[in-house]
Amino acid sequence: GYGAPPAGGYGAPSAGGYGAPAAGGYGAPQAQPGYGAPPASQHGGYGAPQAQPGYGQPAGGYGQPAGGYGAPPSHGGHHGGQGAPGVAGYKIYEEGTLKPAPNFNAEQDVQVLRKAMKGLGTDEKAIIDVLGNRSCDQRQQIKLMYKTCFGRDLVNDLKSELGGRFEDASVALMMKADELDAYELRRAMRGAGTDEAALIEILCTRTNAQIHAITAAYKLKYGSKLEDHIISETSGHFRKLLVSMSVGGRQENQPVDINKARTDAQRLLQAGEKRWGTDENTFNMILASQSYEQCRAVFAEYGQIAKHDLEQAIKNEMSGDLSTGMLTVVRMIRSKHAYFADRLYQSMKGLGTDDRTLIRIIVSRCEVDMKQIKAEFQRLFGKTLESFVREDISGDYRKLMLALVTDH
């Protein structure tokens, strides 16, 4: 597997956080990657995109479809189309920093890669030029073409030629989106200790269709159900929260119902602060089943009734993994892009780097919404994501990560 276990604890978002709603209230849509029904000949991401409402984005359309998480296969042999039309007139790769290479030719690319790894020494620059500038779908075509042309496995060759974090990132780039998520979930539950932050990050930020693709990929790869592993590796109400998220049953297209939001806010108040002990099931049911927009309506109504935000109530009423998990879900629902920006910041701040988190987020979001994540990163931390990456990591690993997060 790639990468060492993450350093330290849970990686909860920093205090003070990013949860404050942007002007325009909780109803403003935010792009959410998705993928709907898979197209006929799918190589890379998660299939055809599906828009998902969200938070704090300009009005005028419910989100852009996904890139690496929903990039359609390119049409016309080896030549991938760039920016295919998506939902509501958005371009597929509009919010990603990594776009499909124009005039893509898989046969040419595999010749470059083979030459870079053949004989003595390795041409790392050539590898970065290819892997750091091709979409997920194009990389899948390259993987297939490499085996076709040379009878060799590209991932095995990368592993034998490269090392360290550069190898980890390159191998992650060669996985399909659902495979990478399944792999990361397995790693998060393997060995001593569980990486709760990674479990929540993946299970809480993917659409229903993505979750279904991940659970299928997990079963295929590991021979067991994802839910069974979650049950055996976690416990208590935190386990219930993760199982709820792993079902992929959120009511994604649910219109905002203010009366229901008011009722649910009252139920949360009764389940927490107004009773002796906390009814965690009520929190779980609302946070895991309602659409993001409906949840935001509940959060706003809760603030009106309780005179403080839901995060404060969770901190007061819960502890341990459950508290951190619930807080993460609420913050992620408030703003997914701010959530990912914070996760990236936490992975690089201070001594040492949580490379596994850094690689996972950059690889999985660079074709989806990295532009918005970068904007939130600068707003929250006063520096660009690129400058953080430049200062925190080095060598070919840095060059590859910068290629993925720099606007193409």
N, C-alpha and C positions, 0 to 999 in steps of 0.2 A: 504494500500500500504506500501511498505517497505521504510524506511529511510526518514529523514527530507530533505527539499529542500536544495540544495547545498548552501554553504555559498558564499557570494560575487557575483562577476560579471561573466564575460564570460569565464574566464580561457583561454585566448589566449596564444599561445605558447610564451615562453620567447623570448625577443629580442635577436638578434644575431642568435638564432635558430639553426636549424639542416638541413637547406635546401641545404647546399653545396653538389654538386654531389660527389659521391665517385669516385676514380680513375676508369677509364674504361668507363666513359661517361654515357650518359643517357639511353643507350640501354640495359644495363645489367639487366637481369631479376631478379625479386623479387617474392618470393612466395606470393600468395594471396589466402586466403581461399575461397572456393566455394563449390557448391553442386549439380549443374546440375539436372538431372531428379531424383526424389525420388525413392529409391528402393521399392520393393514390400511391405516389412513389416517394416516400419520405426517407431522407437520409439523416438529417441533423436534428434540429430542435424538437419541439413538442407539437408540431403540426400546425394547422391553420389557426391564425390568431383569433382571439375572442376578446372583445373589449370588456374591461371591468371597471366600474366606477370607483372613484377614490376621493382624494382629499386635497384641497388647496391648489388645484391647477386651474388655469384659465377656463372659463366657461366656453362652450361652443363645440363640444364633442366629448364623448366618453372615452377618452384615453386612446393611446396608440397601441396597435398590436405589437406583439413581441418580436424580438429579433432571435437571439439564441434560444429563447423559450417559445418559439413559434415561427421560426423562419420557414417559409415554404421552400420546398426544394427548387433549385434553379431549373429553368426549362431550356431546352435547346442544347443538348449535349453537355459540353464542358463550359458553356458560356452562361454564367449566372446573371440573372437580371438584378439590377440594383433598385431598391426602393419600390418594390411591387406595391400596387395600391392595397390598402387595408380597409379596416372598418371605418365608416364615416369619412372616407376620403383621406385618412392619414396614410403616410407611407410606412411600410413595415419597419424600417430601420431608423425612423426619424429621431427617436430619443436615445438611440444607442451611439456610442463613440466608434464602435467597430462596424463597418459596412461590408457587404459582399464586395469582393474585388471585381472591378469591371474587366471585361475580356479575360475572364477566368479560364485557365486551361490546366486541368488536373494532370495531364500527361507531362506538360512542361514542368509543373511544380514538383512532381515526384522525381524527375531527372535531377532537379536542383537539390532536393533533399538527399537523394542517394549519393550524389557527388560530394555533398557536404559531410557525409558520414563514412565514405569509403576510404580505405587506406589509413595512413598515419595521420593523426590529428583530426580535429573536427572544425568545420567552418560554422561557428555558432551564429555569426551574422546572417548567413544564408538561411539558417533554420528560423531565426527570428523574423526575417523578411517575409517568409512564407506563413508560418503559424500565427504571427502577430497581425497579419493583414488579410486573413481569409475568414469568412463567416463560418459558423458551426456546420452548416450544411455543406459548404465547400470543403471543410476539413474532413468530413465524412467521406466525400467523394475522393479526396486525396488518399485517405487510408485504404479505400477499396482499390484504387488505381495502383497504389504502391505494391500491394500484394499481387495484383494482376500482372504488373510489369516485371517484378523481380522475384516473385515467389517468397517474399519475406514479409514479416509483420512489422509495420512501421513503429508501433508502440514499443515492441521489444528492441528494435534498433535504437530508438531514442533513449530507452533505459540503459542500454549498454554503452552508448556514446556520451551521454550527459550525466551530470551528477547534481546532488544538492537540491536546492529549491528551484533552480532552472529546470531540472528534470521533472520535479513535481508539477510545476506549472505547465510544462509542455505536455505531460501525460494527461493532466486534467483537460487541456484544450482538445485532446483527441477523443474525449468521451462525448456521447450525445448528452443532451441536457438531463434527461430522465435518468440515464446511467450514472452521471456524476452525482446527482442528488441521492440516488439509492446507495451509491458507494460511500458518500459522506455520512449518511444516516447510519450505515453499518459501522463505520469507523467510530462514530460518536458513541456507539453502544458497546464497542468491543474492548476487551481488556479491563484493567482495573479502573474503576470510576467511569462515569458517564458524562459526556460533554453536553449538558442540558441546553446550553446556549445555541449550539449548532442544531440540535433537534428542533428547538423552537423557531430558530431562524428559517429553516427549510419548511417545516410543516405549516407555519403560520403565514408565510408570504407567498405560497403558491396557490394558483386557482384550483377549483375542483378538478378540472380536466387534467391539470398537471399532476395533482395528487394521485389521480387514478393511473396515470402513466408511470409515476414513480413506484407505486405499490406493485404494478405489474412487472416493472423492471427489477424490483427488489426480489420478488418471488422467483423470477427467472434466474437471477444471478446467485441467490443465496439459498434457494430451495425451501424457504420458510416465509410465512406472512410477516410483513412489517409490523402489524399490530401485535402479533405474538411476541416478537422481540421487544417491543415497547413495554408490553405487560411484564415480561421477565426481567427487564433492566431498570424499571422505574417503579415507584410505589405511590400509594395514597391518592390524594386529589390531583397531584401533579400528573400522575399516570392517566387519570381520567381526562384531564385537559389535553394531553398529547394524543390519546386515543380518539377523542372527539375531533381533533384537528386532522388526524390521519384518515378519517372516513371520507373527506372531500364532500361534505354535505351542506356547505354554507349556501344560503339563499342569495346567490350572487346578483340576481336581477330584481330583487325585491325593491319596490318603490318605497320612498320614505313615508312612513305613517307616523305623524307627530303624536297622535293620541296613544298609539301603541308604545311609542318611545317614552311618553310620560308615565304610562302604566309600568313599563319595564324599569324605568328609573326608580319608581316608587318601590318596586319589588327588590331591586338591588339595595335600596336603603333599608328595607325591612329585613333583608337577608344578612346585612352586615351590621351597621351601626345601631340599628333599633332592636337588636336581639342579643341575648346572652349566647356567645359563640357565633360562629359565622356559618351560613348555609352556602357552602362553596358551590354546590350544584347549580344554584340559580345564576351565579357569576359565570360558571362554565357554559351553561345552556345559552345564555344571551351572547357571550363573546364568541362562541364557536359556531352558532347557527345563523345569526343575523348577517345581512349584507354589511359591508364596511360603512356605507352611507347611513344605514339604519342605526348601526352601533354609534356613529358620531352624533346622531340625533339623540340617542339615549344619553351619551356623555354630556351633551349640552343641557338636556333636561335635568340630569342628575346634579350638575353644577348649580342650576337654578334652585332646586329643592334643598340641597344639602349645604349650599353656600361654600363649598370647596369642591375640588375636582375628584374624580373617581380614583385617580392614582393615590391621593392622600388617604382615602378610605381603605384601599388595598394595603398600603403600608401599615395602617393602624390595625387592620383586622387579620392579616395573614403574615406568615413568616417562611423563611427557608426557600426551597425551590419553587414552591407554589406561589409565594409572593413575587419572586423575581419573574417567574413565568407569566403570571397574570399582568404584571406591570409591563413586561415586554410586549405582550399581545395588545394591550391598550395603546401603548406608544406607537407600535407598528400600525395599528388601525388609524390612529390620528394622522400619521404621515409616514408612509412606507419609505419614501426617499430620505427623510431625515433619519429614520431608523437605520437604514443601510449606511448612511454617512457616518452615523455615530459608531456603528459596528466597525467600520474601516478605521475610524479615529482610534477607537479602543485597541484595535489590533496593532497599531503602530506607536502609540504614545509611550513615553517612559522607556526604560531599559528593555531590550529584547523586542521581538516581533512575534505575534501569533500568525505565522506564515500560512497556516492552514486556512484560517478565516480570511486572510487577505486574498489568497489565491481563489478560494471558493467564491467569494463575492464578486471579485473582478471578472473572473471567467464567466460566472452565471449571469451577470448584469450588463456586461459591456455591449451586448447587442440589443438590450432591452430598454433600460432607462438610466444608463450611466450619466448622460448629460444632466438629468435632473438631480441625481445623487451628487454629482460634482458641484452643482449650484448650491445645494443644501450644505454640503461640506464647507464651502467657502463662507456661506452665511453664518454657520454655527461656529466655525473655528478660525475664521479670519485668514486662512491660508488656502491655497489650492491643493486639491488632492495630489496633483502631480508633484508639487514641491515636497509634500510629506513622503511620497514614495521615493523621490530622489534622495532625500536625506536619510531614510530609514533602511533601505536595502541597497544592494550593490551588484555590480557585475552584469552578466548576461540576464540574470533573473530580473534585475531592475529594468534593463532595456526591453525585455519582453512585456513586463507589467505596464511600462510607460507606453509601449506600442498599443496596448489594449485600451488604455484610458484616455489617450490623446485623440481629439476629434479628427476623424479621417475626412 
